[in-house]
Amino acid sequence: MRDRLAVRLGSRDLAGEALHETWIRLGDGPDLAPVADSDAYLYRAALNTASNISASERRHVLNMVEIHDIIDMPDPTPDQERVVIARSEIAMLRRLLKQLPKRQRAIFIANFTGEATTAELAARYGVTIRTIQIELRDAVLHCALQMDRKNLFANGAFRLSRK
């Protein structure tokens, strides 16, 4: 029976596994009604089991494209050089924020950290939302120009003139 299944399935291992699984399922299941041809019944049941085993294995096996995609994934953790550069930029940004007028710095930090919206800041300082937006723009402009981040101006969100 195993040899016959192996020829049909193309794998002696799969044929053996299918027969084993089928035998266990038939032994654990309820008693069957009399079967006219028990060999044919067992053969058909083993083919069905082999089909189920193959389908299950296909779901778990990665194809070569998926494997290459995983291997080619960039490492999201920054390398030492990037960490040093980031720390340096943060230190520079802190120095630049200290150069801003006190209210402008407070507005920028509160908005940047999510502590307050522009509307909340306008109410807090007794000014219009537009005034808060101008203060934020000026703070960003100051820091960006000092850090040579002119790419922030490329999309037209900021103008280079300062009033």
C-alpha positions in Angstrom: 0.0 0.0 0.0 2.8 2.4 0.9 4.6 1.7 -2.4 1.5 2.3 -4.4 0.9 5.6 -2.5 4.5 6.6 -3.0 4.2 6.2 -6.8 1.0 8.3 -6.8 2.3 11.0 -4.4 5.9 11.0 -5.6 7.3 10.7 -2.1 7.9 7.6 0.0 8.1 9.7 3.2 4.7 11.5 2.4 3.1 8.1 1.7 4.3 6.7 5.0 3.2 9.7 7.0 -0.2 9.8 5.3 -0.7 6.1 6.0 0.3 6.5 9.6 -2.0 9.6 10.1 -4.9 7.8 8.4 -4.4 4.7 10.5 -4.4 6.8 13.7 -7.5 8.7 12.6 -9.4 5.6 11.7 -8.4 3.9 15.0 -9.5 6.9 17.1 -12.7 7.6 15.2 -16.1 6.0 15.6 -16.7 2.5 14.2 -17.3 2.6 10.5 -20.1 0.8 8.7 -18.9 -2.2 6.7 -16.8 -1.2 3.7 -17.0 -3.2 0.4 -13.3 -2.7 -0.4 -11.3 -1.9 2.7 -8.0 -1.5 0.7 -9.6 1.0 -1.7 -11.1 2.9 1.3 -7.8 3.0 3.1 -6.0 4.1 -0.1 -8.5 6.9 -0.8 -8.4 8.1 2.9 -4.5 8.1 2.8 -4.6 10.2 -0.4 -6.9 12.7 1.3 -4.6 12.8 4.3 -1.6 13.3 2.1 -3.3 16.2 0.4 -4.1 17.8 3.8 -0.5 17.3 5.0 0.9 18.8 1.8 -1.5 21.8 2.0 -0.4 22.4 5.6 3.3 22.2 4.7 2.8 24.7 1.9 1.3 27.2 4.2 4.3 27.0 6.5 7.1 26.9 4.0 8.5 30.2 2.7 9.2 30.5 -0.9 12.6 31.7 -2.1 11.3 35.3 -2.8 10.0 35.6 0.7 13.3 34.3 2.1 15.3 36.8 0.0 12.9 39.6 1.1 13.6 38.7 4.8 17.4 38.5 4.2 17.5 41.8 2.4 15.5 43.7 5.1 17.5 46.6 6.4 18.4 46.5 10.1 16.2 49.2 11.7 18.6 49.8 14.5 21.0 52.7 13.9 24.7 52.0 13.7 27.1 53.8 16.0 27.9 56.6 13.6 24.2 57.4 13.2 23.7 57.4 17.0 26.6 59.8 17.5 25.3 62.1 14.7 21.8 62.1 16.2 23.1 62.9 19.7 25.1 65.8 18.2 22.1 67.1 16.4 19.9 66.9 19.5 22.6 68.8 21.5 22.7 71.5 18.8 18.9 71.8 18.7 18.9 72.3 22.5 21.4 75.1 22.1 19.4 76.7 19.3 16.2 76.5 21.3 17.9 78.5 24.1 18.5 81.3 21.6 14.8 81.7 21.0 12.7 84.3 22.9 11.3 82.7 26.1 7.6 82.7 24.9 8.5 81.4 21.5 10.6 78.6 23.0 7.8 77.7 25.4 5.2 77.6 22.5 7.5 75.5 20.4 8.2 73.0 23.1 4.6 72.7 24.2 3.4 72.2 20.7 6.2 69.9 19.6 5.8 67.6 22.7 2.0 67.5 22.2 1.4 69.2 25.5 -0.9 71.8 23.8 -2.5 72.5 20.5 -2.2 75.8 18.7 -5.7 76.7 19.9 -4.8 75.9 23.5 -1.6 77.9 23.3 -3.5 80.9 21.8 -5.9 80.8 24.8 -3.0 80.4 27.2 -1.1 83.4 25.9 -4.2 85.5 25.0 -3.3 85.8 21.3 -4.7 84.5 18.0 -4.1 81.1 16.6 -2.4 82.8 13.7 0.1 84.4 16.1 0.9 81.0 17.6 1.4 79.6 14.0 3.8 82.5 13.2 5.8 81.9 16.5 6.0 78.2 15.6 7.1 79.0 12.0 9.8 81.4 13.2 11.1 78.9 15.7 11.3 76.2 13.0 12.9 78.6 10.6 15.5 79.6 13.1 16.5 76.1 14.0 16.4 74.8 10.4 18.5 77.7 9.0 21.1 77.3 11.8 21.2 73.5 11.3 21.4 74.0 7.5 18.2 72.1 6.8 17.1 74.0 3.8 15.2 70.9 2.5 12.4 72.0 4.9 11.7 74.9 2.5 11.6 72.9 -0.7 7.9 72.1 -0.4 6.9 75.7 0.1 5.6 75.1 3.7 8.1 77.7 5.0 9.3 81.0 3.5 13.0 81.9 3.9 12.1 85.6 4.8 11.7 86.3 8.5 8.8 88.9 8.4 
